[in-house]
Amino acid sequence: MTNILNRKKESQSSQEIKRYDLFIFAGEDSGDLHGSNLINELLKSNPDIKILAVAGPRMRKYPIDVLMKMEDFHVMGFTDVILAIFKILKNFYYLRKKILFYNPKACVFIDYPDFNLRMEKSLKEKGYKNKLIHYICPTVWAWREKRKYLMEKYLDILISIFPFEKKHFEDTKLDIRYIGHPLAHQLKDSPVLPSKEKIVGIFPGSREKEISRNLPIQLEVAKNLLLDDENIRFKISNLKPPQVEKILQENISNDLKDRFELFSSEKNYEVMKNLSFAMATSGTINLELALNLVPTVVNYVIKPLDVFIAKNILKINLRYYSIVNILLEEELFFELYGPNLTSRSLYEFSKKVLFDETVKLRILEGCKKLKNYFDNSNANYNAAKIILQNI
């Protein structure tokens, strides 16, 4: 991985400018996961491909040039976006300037729609003439449906990972390609290795504010579960080591420390194979847990102002919010968001899933059903093939 964050010679002649086949943007952890799998397939097909990227830690392990780090774009919640607006704008204009300067043969923007759709529009308006590819369809089926007309105007290709999404673009001329789901193919044969112990996974999120809001509640519930069964062990996915360790230190007494183990998020799948149950923030991790057949309760702390904005201004009023439940059209994983989430409610639902075998079996059957929801094609290969055909 070559870091060009501090490149000084911006006035190079055109002969000296490094030429890139592809620019890839990942602004959050799930994008980094999809981006790393995509880069792996791209390099298999074309080892000489030159890639410039906004990349997370997984992507940075590959031989690419890093323009900016994914961590520079970590913002969550509507109010947090407002507070961070100057940083976002600075990053936006810097990134646009660099993409236009290097002029890659194609740009792939992974998910992160509020930022990426604006960047795609701005690039086209500023004269970028090469291919713009958006990877992971924005949730136009959930809210802000009119975004699809913006996408139709400025995108060349939209890559979709859910089979139901294409029908929502039938009234547009957008070139939308369904490739299957990358995680479904990756985990289709994932073995489950039941442990004799009760092992509970805790997945507090990937962003600092996410972790600071969700992990203390999850740890409070963990302590209550230990009162029900002192033999439970807890494993915490540790994406931000200093922060997670500090919160653990503040919330768990020394006499209970031996019941808690931190592990690198890169070992998520390895750990999931042995879990009896999980508490997890909302996001891609929910689907990963379901495909690994882990019964889960989904929790997500949302500020009251964010709840108000979502319901009254953005008019988001979904029956379900976890992608697992949306796909199955039922509440397979119990969901606790915003005002419905307290340490007490999370404890009650966790206790039900962990100790009630009937509930657990129902959830496991639903997880197996979800594994069959997707086809078995290699989505990462399919995405790489589409991209390589357009550079």
Secondary structure, DSSP 4 states (H G I P E B T S, - for coil): -EE-TT---TT--TTTSPP-SEEEEE-SHHHHHHHHHHHHHHHHH-TT--EEEEE-TTGGGSS-EEEEEGGGG---SHHHHHHTHHHHHHHHHHHHHHHHHH--SEEEEES-HHHHHHHHHHHHHTT--SEEEEES---TTTS-TTHHHHHHHH-SEEEESSTTSGGGGTTS---EEE---HHHHHHTTPPP---SS-EEEEE--SSHHHHHHHHHHHHHHHHHHHHH-TT-EEEEEESSHHHHHHHHHHHS-GGGGGGEEEEEGGGHHHHHTT-SEEEEESSHHHHHHHHTT--EEEEE---HHHHHIIIIIS----S--SHHHHHHTS-SSEEEEGGG--HHHHHHHHHHHHH-HHHHHHHHHHHHHHHTTS--S-HHHHHHHHHHTT-
